[in-house]
Amino acid sequence: MTVDTNFHHGDAPDSAPIVEMRDIEKHFGNIIALAGVSFDVRPGECHCLLGDNGAGKSTFIKTMSGVHRPTKGEIFFEGKHMNFASPRDAMEAGIATVFQDLAMIPLMSVTRNFFMGREPTKGKGLFKRFDTETANRIAVEEMRQMGINLRGPDQAVGTLSGGERQTVAIARAVHFGAKVLILDEPTSALGVRQTSNVLATIDRVRKQGIGVVFISHNVRHALAVGDRFTVLNRGKTLGTARRGEISPEELQDLMAGGQELAQLEGSLGGTV
């Protein structure tokens, strides 16, 4: 599969991190889901966290976004030590997560999904009501800036493509002040064109100075937009590399278990 790789890549890795996770451990009883993971993301950077199923990516996301509290280790946000007690704490600080299920209602309009729980209002007291005109204008403009031209603000989210729904979720997070955007496998169920649209949206977000954490098991998609790449395997990080420092083959090899994959590929005649 081929995707557009002509994206902006800046010098973000040289700036101070927005979020930094140091030696994070997460235990569930006797199960160690994360074992000393260190990771950070900087303004205007897309830092990709790569790993196969069971690598610990979901636990990592939930720990960074306040769903789980780390068993050990420290989290810093803009240089300050933080203890997020809930996802709301993380969101208020500026960490927004777009999960695979997107938390959208297909039969509701783009505008209603965009402002779900944060609707602009006008009037006071008993006369307070949803400001439809303002909401429609903002939703249409925010989507336009992300490269999506809606038929109208009343268009149902369910009529959008998977890539367009991802863009709605990303635009919503950016509008409400995200400084760090965590994307959970945003391209996993998309076709080539939709994937290219989502990667272009990530590029637009990065150019606004927002830090992007791109969680994926797809090396090609990560390489299209990533500035740095960290590989997670069985709850441990296997290293971090900047763009140009590691080849697609090396990344894939780290993700898949290295020698185990090479042996399997040899036994199958190079078809893996």
N, C-alpha and C positions, 0 to 999 in steps of 0.2 A: 504494500500500500504506500502511495506517495502523498505527502502533505507538504504544504508550503513551508519553506524554512527561511524565507526572506524577512525575518523579524528583527526588530531592534534589540540589541544586546549592549548594555552599558557597562559602567565600572562600579555598579552597585556593591559587589563583594568587598570593596575597600572602605565602605562607609560603616558607621556604627549600626549594630543590629536593632531592629524594632523589637523582636522577640528572640530571646535566647533561652534554650533549655540545656541545663548542665547536669550530666550524669544522672539522667532520669531513670528510676526503677519503678516498675509497677507490678505488684504481686496480687494475685487472687488466690488466697490460701497458700497452697504449696506450689502453685503455678506461677512462674516468673514470665510475665508477658513482655516486659521491657527490662533490659539488663544493662543499665549504664549508657543510655542513649543521650548523645549531645547533638544539638541541632540549632541553627539560627537562621533568620531571614532578615534581609536588609531592605531599605526603601528602594523601590524601583527594580527589585530583583525577583526573578522566578527561581526558587530553589526547589528542585524536584526530589521527592522522597520515593525511591523505587524499591519494590519488593514483591515477591510472589505471594500467593495466598498463604496465610499463616505466618507471615514475616513479622507481624505486629503493627501493621499500618493503622488499623482501626483503633487499637488501643492508644497509639501515638496521637491520632487526631483528637480522640476524646480527652486525652490528658492536656494537650495544648489548648483545647477549647473549653475547658472547665467542667466537662462531664465527669471525669475522674480526677481525683487528687493523687499526685505521685506518692508512692511509698517512701522513696528517697529522691534526693536531688532538688534542684532549684530552678525556678522559672523567673526570668527577668523580662519586664516590658518597658521599653525606652529607658533602660538602665536601672529601673527600680525593681526590687524583689517583690514578687507577687504571689499571692495564694488565692487562686480563683476558687470560690466556693460553689460556683454554679456556672452554667453556660451564659446566664445573664450577666454575671460579673465580667466574663471575658468579652462579651458583646459590647458592654458599656465602655470597656477599655479600648475597644477598636479591633477585636479579633472576630471575624465573621467566618462561618463555615457553611459551605454549600455541599450538602450530602447528596448521595446518588438519588435518593427519592425526591429531592427538591422541595418537599413540603408545600406543594401547590394543589389547588383544587381545580381539576380540568374544566368543569362547567362554568367556573367563574371567569370574569373578564381579566385581561392582562392588568388593567388598572387596579382592580380589587385584589388580585394576587400580589401586585407590586407593593401595595400599602397595607397588607393584611396585619391588623393590630396596631397600625401607626397612621391611621387615616387623617388627612387634614380636615379641619372642620371650620365652619363659620357660624356666626350667631352666638348667643349666650344663653345659659340656663336651659329652660324648656325649649327654646328655639334653636338650640345648638344642633347642627346637622352636618352630614358629610358634604364637603366642598367638592362636588363632582367636577366642576370646571377646572379648578386648580389641579386636582389629582390627575385628570385626563391629560392636561397640558404637560405636567411633569413626566408622567409615564411615557408619553409619546416622544418627548424630547430626549429623555434618558436612553430610551431604546434606540433612537436615531443616532445618538452619539456612539452607541455600541455597534452600529452598522446594520440595525434591523429596522426596516420601514413597515410598520403595522398597517393593516387595512383600516384600522380604527381602534381607539382605546377600549371599545366594547368587545373586541374580538376575544373569543374564549381561549384560554391558555391551551385547552385540549386540541385546538386546531393548529397549534404551532408545531414545528418539527422539534425533535429532541434537542438539537443544537440551539434552537431559538429559545426553548424553555430554560436551558442552561444559561443563556445570555440574560433572560429576565431575572433569574436568581442572582447572577453576578452583578447586574446593574442595580438591583435592589440593595444589595449589600454595600456597594460603593456609594449609592445615594445617601444611605443612612450612616455614613462616616467610617467605614472600614479602613483601618490602616494596614491590617494584614488579612489576606483572603486565603482561606484553606479550601482547596478544591479536592473533593474525594472522588477519584476516578471519573472525571468529567467527560471523558471521551470513550469510556469502556463499551457503551452500547450504541455508538454512533457510526454512521457511514462515513465515507471519505469526505464528501462536501461538508457535512455537518461538523465533522471533526476539524476541518480547516477553519470553519467559522468560529468555533469555540477557541481554537488556538489564537486566532486573530483578536478575539475579545480579550484573552489573557494579555496579549501584547499591548492592547490599548490601556488596560488597567495598569500594567507595569509602567507605562509612560507617564501615568499620573502620579507616580511616586509611591504607589501602594506595593507592599511586599506580598508576593504570591507563593504559597506553599502548594505545589502541584503533586498530589499523591497519585501514583500510577504504577502499573506493571508493564506498561508499553514503552519500551525504550525509544522507539522512533518518535512517538508523540512528545516525550520528554525532551529529546534532543532538538526538536523543532523550536521550542521556546525557552528551554532552561538555560540559566546562567551558571548554576552549580547543581551537582548531582550527589545525593547521598544514598547509599544502598543499605537497606535494612534486611537482616536475615535472622530469623528465630530470635527476635527481640534485641539484636545487637547491630550496631552500625559497623559496616565493613570498610568504611572510609568515605571521604568526600573529595570530589574533583571539580575543578572549574571547566567551563566549556573549552574544548581544545586539548584538555589534558588526558582525556580518556576516549577510547574508540567505542562505537556502538557494540562491537563484539566483546570488548572487555566488560562493559556494563552488563550486557546480557549474560556473560559468563559468571559474573559475581552474583547476579540475581538468581541464576538457576542452579548454583551449587558447584560451579567450576568443573572440577575433575569428573564429578558424577555425570554431568551433561556430556562432556567430551567422550566418556566411555560409552554412553548410551548412543550418541551420534555415530560412533564408530561401529557399534554392533548393528545399527540400522542402515548402514551404508551412506551416512551423511545426509539423512533426510530430516533431522530434527531442526 
